[in-house]
């Protein structure tokens, strides 16, 4: 079969193909435009162990061991920020009265990952930017409370601090244009498949 013969059904149904493609694109654009805005708050947690002051003019390895201990402790802090009890405590600080269903929804919006040996990045994505920032601060507070409690029977020189005075807030908007282009492409391919099946099967 020549290429010209193969393309005839598509040329004959070009209106249908373009119509389906435009419909998919327009529908996706409208759906994307109707989606609510979200806000992502992020903060970096710095984990350190304060080295003991050197006495006299003697050289010590305290600073080196303090840094190594802090690097290992960062894994514990990461676990804190991902644990349900710490998250629950943080959520209670921001939302004193909260049902279990909404707690689980908020819990899914929290992410924590280790970015460097002593740095842990925490992000919270919520429809309300103010609440997202408050929850970040509450998570840091809850982690600090737990660390302080554990340090009472361990190493009191360990500290958890936020690098910035307040979390960074970003507005997350749906990619209406990109989503529409992708949807139009999908609609175009789908319409071509339908025309081909109708013509040759």
C-alpha positions as CSV (number, residue, x, y, z in Angstrom):
1,X,0.0,0.0,0.0
2,X,1.3,3.4,-1.0
3,X,1.7,6.1,1.6
4,X,-0.9,8.3,-0.3
5,X,-3.5,5.5,-0.1
6,X,-2.7,4.9,3.6
7,X,-3.2,8.6,4.4
8,X,-6.5,9.0,2.5
9,X,-8.8,7.9,5.5
10,X,-7.0,10.4,7.8
11,X,-7.4,13.2,5.2
12,X,-11.0,12.3,4.8
13,X,-11.6,12.5,8.5
14,X,-9.3,15.4,9.3
15,X,-12.2,17.4,10.8
16,X,-13.0,14.6,13.2
17,X,-9.3,14.2,14.2
18,X,-8.8,17.9,14.8
19,X,-12.1,18.2,16.6
20,X,-11.2,15.4,19.0
21,X,-7.8,16.9,19.5
22,X,-9.1,20.3,20.3
23,X,-11.8,18.9,22.6
24,X,-9.2,17.1,24.6
25,X,-7.0,20.2,24.8
26,X,-9.9,22.5,25.8
27,X,-11.3,20.2,28.4
28,X,-8.0,19.7,30.0
29,X,-7.3,23.4,30.1
30,X,-10.7,24.1,31.8
31,X,-10.1,21.3,34.3
32,X,-6.5,22.6,35.1
33,X,-7.9,26.2,35.4
34,X,-10.5,25.0,37.9
35,X,-8.0,23.2,40.2
36,X,-7.3,25.0,43.4
37,X,-3.9,26.6,44.1
38,X,-1.5,24.9,46.4
39,X,1.4,26.3,48.5
40,X,4.6,24.5,49.3
41,X,6.5,25.6,52.4
42,X,10.1,24.3,52.7
43,X,12.8,24.7,55.4
44,X,16.2,23.2,55.9
45,X,17.0,21.6,59.3
46,X,20.6,21.8,60.4
47,X,21.9,19.2,62.8
48,X,25.0,19.8,64.9
49,X,26.7,18.7,68.0
50,X,28.4,21.4,69.9
51,X,32.1,20.5,70.5
52,X,33.5,20.8,74.0
53,X,35.9,23.8,74.3
54,X,39.5,22.8,74.1
55,X,41.4,23.4,77.3
56,X,44.8,25.1,77.2
57,X,46.9,24.9,74.1
58,X,46.3,21.1,73.6
59,X,45.0,19.9,70.3
60,X,41.9,17.7,70.5
61,X,39.8,15.7,68.1
62,X,36.6,16.9,69.7
63,X,35.5,19.1,66.8
64,X,36.0,16.2,64.3
65,X,34.1,13.8,66.4
66,X,31.3,16.3,67.0
67,X,30.9,16.7,63.3
68,X,30.8,12.9,62.7
69,X,28.3,12.5,65.5
70,X,26.1,15.2,64.0
71,X,26.2,13.5,60.6
72,X,25.0,10.2,62.1
73,X,22.4,12.0,64.3
74,X,20.9,13.6,61.1
75,X,19.5,10.2,60.2
76,X,17.7,10.1,63.6
77,X,16.3,13.6,63.0
78,X,15.1,12.5,59.5
79,X,13.3,9.6,61.2
80,X,11.8,12.1,63.7
81,X,10.4,14.2,60.9
82,X,8.9,11.2,59.2
83,X,7.5,9.4,62.3
84,X,3.7,9.5,62.9
85,X,4.0,10.6,66.5
86,X,6.2,13.6,65.7
87,X,3.9,14.6,62.8
88,X,0.9,14.2,65.1
89,X,2.4,16.4,67.7
90,X,3.2,19.1,65.1
91,X,-0.3,18.9,63.6
92,X,-1.8,19.3,67.1
93,X,0.2,22.5,67.5
94,X,-1.3,24.0,64.4
95,X,-4.7,22.3,64.5
96,X,-5.8,21.7,68.2
97,X,-9.0,20.0,67.0
98,X,-8.5,17.8,64.1
99,X,-10.3,14.5,63.0
100,X,-8.3,11.4,62.0
101,X,-9.3,11.6,58.3
102,X,-7.9,15.1,57.9
103,X,-4.8,14.2,59.9
104,X,-4.0,11.5,57.5
105,X,-4.5,13.9,54.6
106,X,-2.1,16.4,56.1
107,X,0.4,13.7,57.0
108,X,0.6,12.8,53.3
109,X,1.5,16.4,52.4
110,X,4.7,16.3,54.5
111,X,8.0,15.2,53.0
112,X,11.5,15.0,54.6
113,X,14.7,14.0,52.9
114,X,18.4,14.2,53.8
115,X,20.2,16.7,51.5
116,X,23.6,16.7,53.0
117,X,25.4,14.9,55.9
118,X,24.0,17.5,58.4
119,X,21.0,18.9,56.5
120,X,17.5,17.7,56.3
121,X,15.0,19.3,53.9
122,X,11.3,19.4,55.0
123,X,8.5,20.4,52.7
124,X,4.7,20.8,53.4
125,X,2.2,21.2,50.5
126,X,-1.2,22.6,51.5
127,X,-4.0,24.7,50.0
128,X,-3.3,27.3,52.7
129,X,0.2,28.9,52.6
130,X,0.0,30.3,56.1
131,X,-0.9,26.8,57.5
132,X,1.9,25.2,55.5
133,X,4.5,27.6,57.1
134,X,3.1,27.1,60.5
135,X,3.2,23.3,60.1
136,X,6.9,23.5,59.1
137,X,7.7,25.4,62.2
138,X,5.6,23.1,64.3
139,X,7.5,20.1,62.9
140,X,10.8,21.6,63.9
141,X,9.5,22.4,67.3
142,X,8.2,18.8,67.8
143,X,11.6,17.4,66.6
144,X,13.5,19.7,69.0
145,X,11.2,18.7,71.9
146,X,11.9,15.0,71.2
147,X,15.6,15.5,70.8
148,X,15.8,17.5,74.0
149,X,14.0,14.7,75.8
150,X,16.3,12.0,74.4
151,X,19.4,14.2,75.1
152,X,18.6,14.2,78.9
153,X,19.9,10.7,79.0
154,X,22.4,11.0,76.2
155,X,24.3,13.8,74.5
156,X,23.0,17.2,75.6
157,X,25.3,19.0,73.1
158,X,23.2,17.9,70.1
159,X,21.2,20.7,68.5
160,X,18.5,21.0,65.8
161,X,18.0,24.3,64.2
162,X,16.4,25.8,61.1
163,X,18.8,27.5,58.7
164,X,16.3,30.3,57.9
165,X,14.2,32.4,60.3
166,X,11.1,31.3,58.5
167,X,10.1,28.7,55.9
168,X,10.2,29.5,52.2
169,X,6.8,29.6,50.6
170,X,6.1,28.8,46.9
171,X,2.9,29.0,45.0
172,X,2.1,25.9,42.9
173,X,-0.1,26.5,39.9
174,X,-1.3,23.8,37.5
175,X,0.5,23.8,34.1
176,X,-2.6,24.7,32.0
177,X,-0.7,25.2,28.8
178,X,1.5,22.2,29.0
179,X,-1.4,20.0,30.1
180,X,-3.5,21.2,27.2
181,X,-0.8,20.5,24.6
182,X,-0.2,17.0,26.0
183,X,-4.0,16.3,26.1
184,X,-4.4,17.6,22.5
185,X,-1.6,15.2,21.4
186,X,-3.3,12.3,23.1
187,X,-6.6,13.2,21.5
188,X,-5.0,13.4,18.1
189,X,-3.4,10.0,18.4
190,X,-6.6,8.5,19.8
191,X,-8.7,9.9,16.9
192,X,-6.2,8.6,14.4
193,X,-6.4,5.1,15.9
194,X,-10.2,5.2,15.8
195,X,-10.2,6.2,12.1
196,X,-7.6,3.5,11.3
197,X,-9.7,0.8,13.1
198,X,-12.8,2.0,11.4
199,X,-11.2,1.9,7.9
200,X,-9.1,-1.2,8.0
201,X,-10.9,-3.6,10.4
